[in-house]
């Protein structure tokens, strides 16, 4: 690595956010530790003494042991620069860009490490990601994003700009709660798929899903699958009663059986001309429903664990599919929890529309927990607001507090 290259990399590193730099340093430290563990004892002793490790020099450089001696393992800063350089080479950052390159607008249809597939006017093309996106791609881009891409070589394209989103569905990153993980972008609707059993229907998950849809300005649709597993009319009646509070607040609810093809056509008509995402726990039948909507997809489906009643992951990455009738569907991997992104305690009641239909409380800043003259608690006692919905409000409120 020449001094000029080193200065250029240091300048690029200075443009990273603090979070991006921290993540890159963590990767470099992990890489250095792994390399040390793989080294033979003799090589490890040399690396601790006066030998440069492979991470610290270019392959085409002469062996530094013949020139100079230095103590200690390669510095972490140097490893970071080497890692950044390798990522830029892989991402095509150093490929010469033709002058006045024509940019194209497209939609991300799938994402993989360091690259994505973009649907443009000329078809689907694979694009490498610039380093600043590749470092945190799971938090910066999503299937459905509108982007600008440009050629960086004769046969290579690179994502250039992510355009503003009109809608989104997101949740906290499952590994770092302070970061947002966008599940899908620029949606007209989101179909939340649950099953009546195996895995069992979780009503509190519906409440959190509704809040996430409202925050992202997306139309929510609830699809309850596997109704063929209901053993009696009484079970069907109980299911309808449990779903009634959601219908009362305007949620569109559809009951289907992907196995028998029941209720598939109403779903098709509901989604015609829209872009939507299928979201829900593993094993609820998202891919099976999509196969019913378009058998040509032939998506892989899985079974449900006998001992845990939880589904197995068959969809491992989100992907956008085009179905007949102008339907665009983003199939997403299964989720087991649905955290709420940036919902403030004082805003929580806004996401329960039935609260707004009740007369005002005695106090304008009523928390609907303990204040006297609370119209919401009176409505719950009088049956105008389902007790299950108020219970969910209290549970989410405690989690936010």
C-alpha positions in Angstrom: 0.0 0.0 0.0 1.6 3.3 -1.1 1.5 6.4 1.1 -0.9 8.1 -1.4 -3.3 5.1 -1.2 -3.1 5.2 2.6 -3.9 8.9 2.7 -6.8 8.4 0.3 -8.2 5.6 2.5 -7.8 7.6 5.7 -9.7 10.5 4.0 -12.5 8.2 3.0 -12.6 6.6 6.5 -12.9 10.1 8.0 -16.2 10.5 6.1 -17.7 7.5 7.8 -20.2 8.0 10.7 -19.1 7.0 14.1 -21.2 3.9 13.9 -19.8 2.9 10.5 -16.2 3.3 11.8 -16.9 1.3 15.0 -18.4 -1.5 12.9 -15.4 -1.5 10.6 -13.0 -1.6 13.5 -14.9 -4.5 15.1 -14.6 -6.4 11.9 -10.9 -5.7 11.6 -10.3 -6.8 15.2 -12.2 -10.0 14.6 -10.3 -10.7 11.4 -6.9 -10.1 13.1 -7.8 -12.4 16.0 -8.9 -15.1 13.6 -5.7 -14.8 11.6 -3.6 -15.1 14.8 -5.5 -18.2 15.8 -4.9 -19.8 12.4 -1.1 -19.0 12.5 1.2 -21.9 13.3 3.1 -21.4 16.7 6.3 -20.5 14.9 4.5 -17.9 12.7 2.7 -16.6 15.7 6.0 -16.0 17.5 7.3 -14.2 14.5 4.2 -12.0 14.2 4.6 -11.0 17.9 8.2 -10.2 17.3 9.8 -8.8 14.2 7.7 -10.1 11.3 4.9 -8.4 9.4 1.7 -10.4 9.2 0.0 -11.0 5.9 -2.7 -8.5 6.8 0.0 -5.8 7.0 1.5 -6.0 3.5 0.5 -6.4 -0.1 1.0 -9.8 -1.7 3.2 -8.4 -4.4 5.5 -6.5 -1.9 8.9 -8.0 -1.0 9.1 -9.8 2.3 9.6 -7.0 4.9 11.7 -9.2 7.1 14.6 -8.6 4.6 14.3 -4.9 5.1 13.4 -3.9 8.6 12.4 -5.2 11.9 9.4 -4.1 13.8 7.8 -5.2 17.1 4.2 -6.2 17.8 1.4 -7.4 15.6 0.1 -5.2 12.8 -1.8 -2.1 14.1 -5.5 -2.2 14.1 -5.6 1.0 12.1 -3.5 -0.6 9.4 -5.8 -3.6 9.3 -8.8 -1.3 9.0 -7.3 0.4 6.0 -6.5 -2.9 4.4 -10.0 -4.1 4.9 -11.5 -0.9 3.5 -9.2 -1.2 0.5 -10.3 -4.8 -0.2 -14.0 -3.8 0.1 -13.5 -0.9 -2.3 -11.9 -3.2 -4.8 -14.6 -5.8 -4.4 -17.3 -3.2 -4.8 -15.8 -1.7 -7.9 -15.0 1.6 -6.2 -11.7 1.9 -7.9 -12.9 0.9 -11.4 -12.7 3.9 -13.8 -16.0 5.6 -14.3 -16.7 6.7 -17.9 -17.2 10.4 -18.3 -20.8 11.7 -18.1 -22.0 8.2 -17.3 -25.7 7.8 -17.8 -27.6 7.1 -14.6 -30.6 4.9 -14.5 -33.5 4.7 -12.1 -34.6 1.3 -10.8 -36.1 -0.7 -8.0 -34.2 -3.0 -5.7 -35.6 -6.5 -6.0 -33.1 -8.4 -3.9 -30.1 -7.8 -1.8 -27.0 -9.9 -1.0 -23.7 -9.2 0.7 -22.1 -6.2 -1.0 -24.5 -6.2 -4.0 -28.1 -6.0 -5.0 -30.3 -6.7 -8.0 -32.0 -3.7 -9.5 -35.0 -3.8 -11.9 -34.4 -1.1 -14.5 -36.1 -0.3 -17.9 -33.8 -2.7 -19.6 -34.4 -5.6 -17.2 -32.7 -6.8 -14.0 -29.1 -5.9 -13.4 -26.7 -6.7 -10.6 -25.1 -3.7 -8.9 -22.2 -3.5 -6.5 -22.7 -1.3 -3.4 -20.4 1.6 -2.5 -18.4 1.0 0.7 -20.5 3.4 2.8 -23.6 1.3 2.0 -21.9 -2.1 2.0 -20.7 -1.6 5.6 -24.3 -1.3 6.9 -26.4 -2.4 4.0 -29.0 -4.1 6.3 -29.8 -0.8 7.8 -29.5 1.5 4.8 -31.2 -0.3 1.9 -34.2 -2.6 1.5 -36.1 -4.4 -1.2 -38.5 -1.9 -2.8 -36.1 1.1 -2.6 -36.0 3.3 -5.6 -32.4 3.9 -6.5 -30.1 5.5 -9.1 -27.4 3.3 -10.7 -24.5 4.0 -13.0 -21.9 2.0 -14.9 -18.4 1.9 -13.4 -16.9 -0.3 -16.1 -17.9 -1.9 -19.4 -19.8 -4.7 -17.7 -20.3 -3.5 -14.2 -22.9 -1.3 -12.5 -22.9 0.4 -9.1 -25.7 1.7 -6.9 -25.2 5.5 -6.8 -28.1 7.0 -4.8 -31.0 5.7 -2.7 -34.1 7.9 -3.4 -36.4 9.1 -0.6 -39.0 6.5 0.5 -42.7 7.2 0.3 -43.7 4.4 2.7 -41.9 1.7 4.6 -42.3 -1.1 7.1 -39.6 -1.3 9.7 -38.7 -2.5 13.2 -35.6 -2.2 15.5 -32.6 -4.1 14.4 -32.7 -7.5 16.2 -29.0 -7.2 17.1 -28.7 -3.4 17.8 -32.0 -2.0 19.0 -30.8 1.6 18.5 -30.9 1.1 14.7 -33.8 0.8 12.3 -34.1 -2.3 10.1 -36.3 -1.5 7.1 -38.2 -4.7 6.1 -39.5 -3.3 2.8 -39.9 0.1 1.2 -42.3 2.0 -1.1 -45.3 -0.3 -0.3 -49.0 0.2 -1.0 -50.0 -2.5 1.5 -48.5 -5.0 3.8 -50.1 -8.4 4.4 -49.5 -9.8 7.8 -49.8 -13.6 7.6 -50.7 -15.6 10.7 -52.1 -19.1 11.1 -54.8 -20.5 13.4 -52.5 -23.1 14.8 -49.0 -24.5 14.2 -47.7 -21.9 14.8 -50.6 -20.6 17.0 -52.3 -17.3 16.4 -50.7 -14.5 18.5 -53.1 -11.6 18.8 -50.7 -9.2 20.5 -48.4 -9.6 17.5 -51.2 -8.1 15.4 -51.4 -5.0 17.6 -47.7 -4.3 17.1 -47.9 -5.0 13.4 -50.7 -2.4 13.2 -48.6 0.3 14.9 -45.6 -0.4 12.6 -47.9 -0.2 9.5 -49.3 3.1 10.7 -45.9 4.6 11.4 -44.8 3.6 7.9 -48.0 5.0 6.2 -48.8 1.5 4.8 -52.2 0.0 4.4 -52.4 -3.1 6.8 -54.1 -6.3 5.8 -54.4 -9.3 8.1 -54.4 -12.8 6.5 -55.2 -15.7 8.8 -54.1 -18.9 7.1 -54.8 -22.7 7.7 -58.5 -22.3 8.5 -58.7 -25.9 7.2 -57.2 -26.9 10.6 -60.3 -25.7 12.5 -62.1 -28.8 13.8 -65.6 -27.4 14.3 -68.0 -24.5 13.7 -67.5 -23.5 17.3 -63.8 -23.0 16.7 -64.6 -20.9 13.6 -67.1 -18.8 15.7 -64.5 -18.2 18.4 -61.9 -17.2 15.8 -64.3 -14.7 14.3 -65.2 -13.2 17.7 -61.5 -12.8 18.5 -60.9 -11.0 15.2 -63.9 -8.7 15.6 -62.1 -6.0 17.6 -59.7 -5.6 14.7 -62.5 -5.4 12.1 -64.1 -2.7 14.3 -61.1 -0.4 13.9 -61.1 -0.8 10.1 -58.5 -3.6 9.7 -59.1 -5.7 6.5 -59.2 -9.3 7.6 -59.1 -12.3 5.3 -59.4 -16.0 6.2 -57.6 -18.4 3.8 -56.4 -21.9 3.4 -53.4 -22.2 1.1 -53.7 -26.0 1.3 -57.2 -26.0 -0.1 -57.1 -22.8 -2.1 -59.9 -21.2 0.0 -60.0 -17.4 0.1 -57.1 -16.9 -2.4 -59.2 -15.1 -5.0 -60.3 -12.4 -2.5 -56.7 -11.8 -1.6 -55.8 -11.5 -5.3 -58.5 -8.9 -5.9 -57.4 -7.0 -2.8 -53.8 -6.7 -4.0 -54.5 -6.1 -7.7 -52.3 -3.2 -9.0 -50.5 -2.8 -5.7 -47.0 -3.4 -4.3 -47.2 -5.3 -1.0 -45.0 -7.2 1.4 -45.9 -10.6 3.0 -44.7 -10.5 6.6 -45.2 -12.9 9.5 -43.7 -15.6 11.6 -42.1 -18.6 10.0 -44.4 -21.5 9.2 -47.6 -19.4 8.8 -47.7 -20.1 5.0 -46.5 -16.9 3.3 -44.8 -18.7 0.5 -47.6 -21.2 0.2 -50.1 -18.4 -0.4 -47.9 -16.8 -3.0 -47.6 -20.1 -4.8 -51.4 -20.2 -4.9 -51.5 -16.7 -6.3 -48.9 -17.6 -9.0 -48.0 -21.3 -9.3 -45.1 -20.4 -11.6 -43.2 -18.9 -8.6 -42.6 -22.4 -7.2 -41.3 -21.0 -3.9 -39.8 -23.4 -1.4 -42.1 -24.2 1.6 -41.3 -25.8 4.9 -42.9 -27.6 7.8 -43.6 -26.7 11.4 -41.6 -28.2 14.2 -43.6 -30.9 16.1 -42.0 -30.1 19.5 -42.1 -26.3 19.4 -45.0 -25.6 17.0 -42.8 -23.0 15.4 -42.1 -22.7 11.7 -38.8 -23.3 10.0 -37.2 -20.6 7.8 -37.6 -21.3 4.1 -37.4 -17.8 2.8 -33.9 -16.6 3.8 -33.8 -13.2 2.1 -36.4 -10.7 0.9 -37.2 -10.7 -2.8 -39.7 -8.8 -5.0 -41.9 -10.9 -7.4 -44.1 -9.7 -10.2 -47.5 -11.5 -10.3 -50.3 -11.3 -12.9 -52.8 -8.5 -12.4 -50.1 -5.8 -11.8 -49.3 -7.3 -8.3 -45.9 -6.9 -6.9 -45.1 -8.9 -3.8 -42.1 -8.8 -1.5 -41.7 -12.2 0.2 -39.8 -11.7 3.5 -38.1 -14.1 5.9 -40.1 -15.2 9.0 -40.1 -13.1 12.1 -40.6 -14.2 15.7 -40.8 -10.8 17.4 -42.0 -7.4 16.1 -40.4 -4.6 18.0 -41.6 -1.0 17.5 -39.3 1.6 16.0 -39.3 5.1 17.6 -42.7 4.9 19.2 -42.7 7.4 22.0 -44.7 6.9 25.2 -46.7 10.0 24.8 -47.7 9.0 21.3 -48.8 5.5 22.0 -52.5 6.3 22.3 -52.5 7.8 18.8 -52.0 4.3 17.4 -55.2 3.0 18.9 -57.9 4.6 16.7 -60.7 3.4 18.9 -59.4 5.7 21.7 -60.0 8.7 19.4 -63.6 7.8 18.9 -64.3 8.1 22.7 -65.0 11.5 24.3 -62.2 13.5 25.8 -60.7 12.6 29.2 -60.7 15.0 32.1 -57.0 15.8 31.6 -55.6 16.6 28.2 -52.4 14.7 28.9 -54.2 11.7 30.4 -52.1 8.5 30.3 -55.3 6.3 30.5 -53.7 4.5 33.4 -54.7 6.0 36.7 -56.1 9.5 36.3 -59.6 10.3 37.5 -62.2 11.0 34.8 -60.5 8.9 32.1 -62.9 8.4 29.3 -60.9 5.5 27.9 -61.1 3.4 31.0 -64.8 4.2 31.2 -65.2 3.0 27.6 -63.4 -0.3 28.5 -65.6 -0.8 31.5 -68.7 -0.2 29.3 -67.6 -2.5 26.5 -67.1 0.2 23.9 -63.4 -0.6 23.7 -62.4 -4.3 23.9 -60.6 -5.2 27.0 -58.0 -7.1 24.9 -57.0 -3.9 23.1 -56.7 -1.9 26.3 -54.6 -4.7 27.8 -52.3 -4.5 24.7 -52.0 -0.8 25.2 -50.9 -1.3 28.8 -48.4 -4.0 27.9 -46.8 -1.9 25.2 -46.8 1.2 27.5 -44.9 -0.8 30.1 -42.4 -2.0 27.6 -41.8 1.6 26.4 -41.5 2.9 29.9 
